[in-house]
Amino acid sequence: MGVPDYILRMRKHVGHDLLWLPSVSAVVRNDAGELLLGKRSDDGRWSVVSGFVEPGEQPATAVVREVWEETGLDVEPIRLASVVSHPHSYPNGDRCEYLNLGFHCRLLGGTARVNDDESEAVEWFPPDRLPDLDTHARLVIAHALDDAEGTWYLPAGAVWDDTTGPR
């Protein structure tokens, strides 16, 4: 799907300046326990499936939509696993601060494939053989797969460092 129209409209006013945006990420496993990852077309990096929450859309609906749009898979969110804000800079110079909600999702059906222009590839990876992932993707995966009953978040006063993550 690419960049939503409302973000393109905001970019006309703010240029490459920082935007605060709600987003979701999905951690999905298949029956073999492998993790679903997409290779992003904007920077060529592997990551969990992620995307914007559209105006008026609930985050759980957004994560289902994003997984379908990017991979052709049907999923069901089963747990909100993490909440963290983190910066991201795009190759074109656009800067964002995402408030990301990381969901652990159950695979309901479909065949994983590149389903839009946001990904170069979509693959399942064994958890012990993941490709190089950024700090945020590793954090979302770790907290989605842990046995904690609650949702992980940075404690008050903590900050996010793009290289090392929470500090």
N, C-alpha and C positions, 0 to 999 in steps of 0.2 A: 504494500500500500504506500510506503514512503512517508514523507512528512505530511501530517494532517494540515488541512487548509487553515485552521485557526492558528497554527504555529507559523505558517507562511505569512499570514496577515500580521502577526505580532512582529516577525522578523523585519517587515517593511518599516516598522517604527523604531526598533531597537538595533537593527543591524546584527552584528555578531556579539553584542553585549549579552551578559548573563541572563538566562531565563530560568525561573523556578518552575519545574514541571513534575506532575505526578506520573509515576510509572509503575509497572508490574513486571515481575520475572517469574518464570515457571521452572520448577525442577520436576522433571517427568522421568519415570523409570519404566522400562518394558518388563516383560515376564522374566527375562534373564537377569534383571537387576541393573542393566546398562542405563546410562544417563543420556538423555537427548540433548544435543548441542547443535547450534547453528554457526556456520562460518559467515560472519558479517560481511556484506558487500561494501560497506563504507570504509572499513579499516582492515579487512582481511583476517580479523582475529576470531577465534572460537569463543563462544559465550553461551550462557543459558538463553532461552528464548525470552525476549523482553520487549516492551513497547510502552507507548503512551496510554494513559487513561484519558479517553475523550470526554469533553464537557457533557455532563449529565449521565455519564456511564459509571456504574458501580465497579470497583476494582476486580471483584470476582468475575464479572462479565467480561471485563477487559482482558484478563489473563486467558480466559477461554477463547476469546476472539483472536488474540495475538498468536496463540499456539496454532489455531486453525489457519489464520492468514499466512503464517510463515512456514508451517510444516504439513498442513493437511490432516493433522491429527485431532481427534476429539478427546478432550480431557475434562476432568472435574476437579476443582480445587477442594482439597481435603483439610488443609491447615494453612493459616497464615503463619509463616515461620520466622520472618525477619522484617524489620522496618529500619531503614537507614537512608540518610541523605548523603549523596556523593556527587562530586563534580565530574563533568565529562566535556572534553573538547573534541570537536569533529575536525576532520582534515580540511574542511572549507573555512575554518576559523570560528564557527558557531560555538558558543559556550553555554552549557546548561548546568543546573544543579538539580538533580533528580531526587525526589522523595520516592524511594523505591520500596514497594511491598513485595516481598518474596514469598511465593506460594509453593507448597508441596502439592503436586497434582497427581491424580490417578489417571492412567491411560484407559480410555474407554474404547477406542478403535481408530481405524485408519491405517494408512501406510505412510511412513515418514518420507517426505520429499521436499524439494525446494518448491514452495508454493507461491512465491512472490519475488520481487526484485530486491528484498532486503537481505537475502542470504545467497551466498555462493554455493553452499553445501549444507546438508542436514545429515547428521550421523548419530548412531548410538555408540557410546563408549563405555567400556568397563570402568567402574569407579577407580580402580588402581592403575589405569592407563589413560588418564585424561590428557588432552593436549595442553599446551601452555595457556593458562587462563589468567585474566586480570584478578586483582585482589577482590573486587566486588563479586565477581562470578563465583570464586572459591568460597567466599563467605556465605552467599546465598545457598549454595549447594550444601555446605557443612551444616548450616542451621536447619535446612529442610530435611536433612537425613538424620539429624540427631533425635534422641528420644524425649527431648524436653516437651513438657506439656504446654508451656507458654510460648509467647512470641519473643524472639531476641531483638534487642535494640541497644543502641549505644547509651550508656548511662549519662545522666545530666552532667554537662561540663566537658564531655569527651568530644573530640573532633575527628574528622575523617582526613587521612592523608592518602592521596592518590597512589602513592607508591607502597606504603606499608599497611594501609587500611586504618582501622580504629586505633586511636591513641588518646 
